[in-house]
Amino acid sequence: MLYRRALTREMALTTGAVLTVLMAIALVILFIRLLGDVARGELANEAVFTFLGFSLLYFLPVLMSIALFAGVLLPLSRMWRDSEMVIWFGAGLSLTQWVRPVLTFAGPYTLVIFILTLALNPWVLTKKAEYRQDLRSHSESSLIAPGLFVESEAGQRVYYVESLNPLTGIVRHVFMQSRIDGQLGLVVAQEGYRTELFDGSRYLVLKNGRRYEGTPGQLDYRIVQFERYWMRLDPVAVSAIETTIRQAPLTELIHDASPPARAELLWRLGVPFSALVLAVMAIPISYVNMRARRSYGLVIALLLYFVYNNLLSLSQAWVGQGKLNPWAGMLAAHVVMLLAVAALFYLRARQHLPRRWRS
């Protein structure tokens, strides 16, 4: 019918716009956090955009859930403000008849969230851990951060560079301290860069500098001036990749009866189902009273979303700690919110019944 096509089109446009804005905000926040990790020397420069993509994919199901909620709520609220809902009610439509077009739109959308939470998120976390481990095993030069004193994994060298060109990989005003067999060595150079030979060995090439060698407390220091100084960078020995329950595939979670596995399964199934419940809940709470402030509906919507999200998090924590039965934890938050949806539909529909029917 006409109202279904119009509502579906408007929900699709609004959901896409909200999701785009949320992704842009998330990208800025994640990028700032990653830059902080780079500044502290905890992350290599070349890994920023890769980790940014991994992080965005991991948070995408939650962003899509929020976008769906807003994508249903905002068009219906506009229809209330423009008195379109009054016209549709006068044409014989009831409030429950809006559930079908909302579910028709939200069903495939929720299926995408379901696939992301069950399949993509564990894959993203696994690849992120593997990539971080690969960066650690490359060489010590991946730890160098401009403006910070960085110690190598073996503790034998300390690096400091004043600036780093991320495009060319050239560092300027390099300081390095090394201690081998009790002998202290200091190297200062104007600039340097990393190179790799055909056999796979990696070197840090320093240009136009000096090296000071000697034993602390003695005067037998030797000063060597060089135009080019090659220093081998040994691969960093790293331990095996640590896996967590969040990286476990769905089949492993189903066969694992431990509380942490049940809690993780609760969260993965709860996010897409909560998105569907919130989409239906947006129908009754989209009502706008023209005599009251228009922001009341949005405040209530935000409050209900945070209550739902906190109930899911609380259920997950209690199931993971063994304080709550897994089945009760999976159903508790959703049952509470479904009862709230039914109550909201009843209260909102009751306002549009004839007065003789209300009693």
Secondary structure, DSSP 8 states (H G I E B T S, - for coil): -HHHHHHHHHHHHHHHHHHHHHHHHHHHHHHHHHHHHHHTTSS-GGGHHHHHHHHHHHHHHHHHHHHHHHHHHHHHHHHHHTTHHHHHHHTT--GGGGHHHHHHHHHHHHHHHHHIIIIIHHHHHHHHHHHHHHHHHH-GGGG--BTS-EE-TTSSEEEEEEEE-TTT--EEEEEEEEEETTEEEEEEEEEEEEEE-TTS-EEEEEEEEEEEEE-TTSS--EEEEEEEEEEEE-----------GGG--HHHHHH--SHHHHHHHHHHHHHHHHHHHHHHHHHHHT---TTS-THHHHHHHHHHHHHHHHHHHHHHHHHHTTSS-HHHHHHHHHHHHHHHHHHHHHHHHHTTS-HHHH-
